[in-house]
Amino acid sequence: MIYKIRIILDAQEDIFRDIEIDASSSLEEFHNVISQSFGFLGNEMASFYTCDDEWNQDEEIALFDMSENGSDVRLMNETFLEEVMNEDHPKLIYVYDFLSMWTFFVELADIVENEAGIAYPNLLFSFGELPETPPEKTFKSETKFDFDDTFENYDDLDFDENWN
């Protein structure tokens, strides 16, 4: 089976790629296709994340296991596209280069039969140019702090400064 997938950069402007790829491809192969289609060298750390319908991040699937003692991190080269993406779970989040945090929304658009004479993976459509720098991210916080004031007023903080 062939997955038709749209990969959208998390940015104000529309920047996306439509790709066809074999459902049995590893996520490492998919990572290589995405990085090449957007013009990255592919030499930075990256991860896929499973997510729900509202794009809330769940399980990480990493390019490499960076833990010191070998953890239970799921790896791209051991995980196949059809295991994490299907009609019931059509979305993934892809993050490339953890210092720059290029973030992409990955969504399954269609599942079709292999077509004779077409080499997969296949870049179907490319729209928009990648900006020089990653789009700015704004993170929401439920707590508002005035950092200039916080460290001068220990009484306002909710902890015991002499806890040990």
C-alpha positions in Angstrom: 0.0 0.0 0.0 1.1 3.5 -0.7 0.5 6.4 1.7 -0.1 9.9 0.3 1.0 12.2 3.0 1.1 16.0 3.4 3.9 17.5 5.6 3.2 21.1 6.7 5.7 23.4 8.3 4.3 25.0 11.5 4.5 28.6 10.2 2.2 31.5 9.3 2.9 31.0 5.6 1.8 27.9 3.7 4.8 25.7 3.2 4.2 22.0 2.6 5.2 18.9 0.6 2.9 16.1 -0.6 4.7 12.7 -0.7 3.8 9.2 -1.7 5.7 6.5 0.2 5.3 2.8 0.8 3.5 2.1 4.0 6.1 -0.5 4.9 8.9 2.1 4.9 10.7 2.7 8.2 10.3 6.1 9.9 14.1 6.6 9.2 13.4 6.3 5.5 10.5 8.7 5.9 12.7 11.1 7.9 15.2 11.1 5.0 12.4 11.8 2.4 11.0 14.7 4.5 14.4 16.3 5.2 15.4 16.1 1.5 12.1 17.4 0.3 12.5 20.5 2.4 16.2 21.0 1.6 17.8 19.9 4.9 21.0 18.1 4.9 19.5 15.4 7.2 22.4 15.5 9.6 20.5 16.8 12.6 18.7 15.0 15.3 15.0 14.5 14.6 12.0 12.7 16.1 8.5 11.8 15.2 5.7 12.0 17.8 2.4 10.2 17.8 -0.4 12.5 18.5 -4.2 12.8 18.8 -6.7 14.5 16.5 -5.9 17.9 18.1 -2.1 17.4 17.6 -1.4 16.8 21.3 2.0 15.2 21.3 2.3 11.6 22.7 5.0 9.0 22.2 8.5 9.9 20.8 10.1 7.9 18.0 13.7 9.1 17.9 16.3 8.9 15.1 18.9 7.8 17.7 18.8 6.6 21.3 20.7 9.4 23.1 20.3 8.0 26.6 23.4 6.8 28.4 22.3 3.3 29.4 20.0 2.5 26.4 16.4 3.2 27.3 13.0 2.1 26.0 13.0 4.9 23.4 11.3 3.7 20.2 13.7 4.2 17.2 12.9 5.3 13.6 14.9 2.4 12.0 12.9 -0.1 14.0 9.4 1.5 13.5 7.4 1.3 10.3 5.1 3.9 9.0 2.1 1.6 8.9 2.6 0.8 12.6 2.1 4.4 13.7 0.0 6.0 11.0 -3.3 4.6 9.5 -6.9 5.7 8.9 -7.6 5.6 12.7 -4.4 7.5 13.5 -3.7 9.8 10.5 -1.4 12.3 12.2 2.2 12.6 13.4 4.4 15.5 14.5 7.9 15.7 13.1 10.6 17.8 14.7 13.9 18.3 12.9 17.0 19.9 14.6 16.3 20.3 18.3 18.3 23.5 18.5 16.2 25.2 15.8 13.0 23.2 16.4 11.7 23.0 12.8 8.2 21.5 13.5 6.0 19.9 11.0 2.5 18.5 11.0 2.3 15.2 9.1 -1.1 14.0 7.9 -2.2 10.9 6.0 -4.3 12.1 3.0 -5.0 8.8 1.2 -4.0 5.2 0.9 -3.7 3.8 -2.6 -2.4 0.7 -4.4 1.2 0.6 -5.8 1.2 2.0 -9.3 3.5 0.2 -11.9 6.2 2.4 -13.2 6.4 4.8 -10.3 9.4 4.8 -8.0 8.6 5.3 -4.3 9.0 7.5 -2.3 7.7 10.1 -4.7 7.5 13.9 -4.2 4.1 14.7 -5.6 3.9 18.4 -4.9 6.0 21.1 -3.3 4.5 24.5 -2.2 6.4 27.3 -0.6 10.1 27.9 0.3 11.6 27.1 3.6 12.5 30.3 5.5 16.1 31.0 6.4 15.3 30.5 10.1 12.6 28.4 11.8 9.4 30.2 12.7 9.2 31.6 16.2 7.4 29.5 18.7 5.2 30.9 21.4 4.6 28.7 24.4 1.6 29.3 26.6 1.9 29.3 30.4 -1.0 29.3 32.8 1.2 31.1 35.4 2.4 34.6 34.8 5.6 35.6 36.4 7.4 38.9 36.7 10.9 37.5 36.7 12.4 40.9 37.8 10.3 40.9 40.9 10.2 37.1 41.7 13.6 36.7 43.2 13.4 39.8 45.4 10.1 38.6 47.0 10.7 35.1 48.3 7.6 35.4 50.5 5.4 35.3 47.3 6.9 32.0 46.2 5.1 28.8 47.3 8.1 26.9 48.7 10.2 26.6 51.8 13.6 28.0 51.0 15.1 26.2 54.1 13.7 22.8 53.1 16.9 20.8 53.6 
